[in-house]
Amino acid sequence: KRRIGSIGDLEFDLFTRVHLPPDQLCVVCIFSSKIPNSFVSETMLNTVHYQRNKYRAMPCTDSDGDVYRLFKYDLATAADVDSGGVPLLVKRHKAEPGMFFMYLAGKLVFADFIFNGYGNAQRDFAKQVKNALRQAKSGEFLPNNFKFSSIPKKTSLSFPLFSTSHKKQPTDKYSSSVTLDSLFSFQNTQGPKLGTLA
């Protein structure tokens, strides 16, 4: 009851667009259970989630009045059986382990590897939540067809991130050290560094 909930493709759009309160931010943490240490800021986010819910008898119901709700999205298991094994957020935004997405009423507000343009500390997360809510209330959303175009060379991401039935994936390892510049946020007045419209 005190752990961050998981969300998969089957319920993703319906849950984020309909079931969550329309003014509640949905924070989605991308990782892969096939890759060690790919859940960036796991300890910090688990602590934040626990502190918010430790006195609640029914955390899911009792969190309806919160300004945000946290979810984990596992690239290894999220895909619907009819999708060919490719997760929805990979097809939609080219999601990678270590990314964070923030939605309001199903609309994408924020997508990046770091919070607030600085890092992954709790204070950066808190500031990013505040900024994302302010942007959403101002009608500042990312386009529905927003996709990351590439991953910076300083990452060491490699497959398999998820399973497909028709293709054999390489088995290289993933480096757990993720030090990334901001890829996209509305604070970047010069536009996204790597974001592109597809």
Salt bridges, closest charged atoms under 4 A:
ASP13 OD1 - ARG17 NH2 3.72
ASP13 OD1 - ARG92 NH1 2.84
ASP64 OD1 - ARG69 NH2 2.66
ASP66 OD2 - ARG52 NH2 3.38
ASP66 OD1 - ARG56 NH2 2.74
ASP181 OD2 - LYS154 NZ 3.51
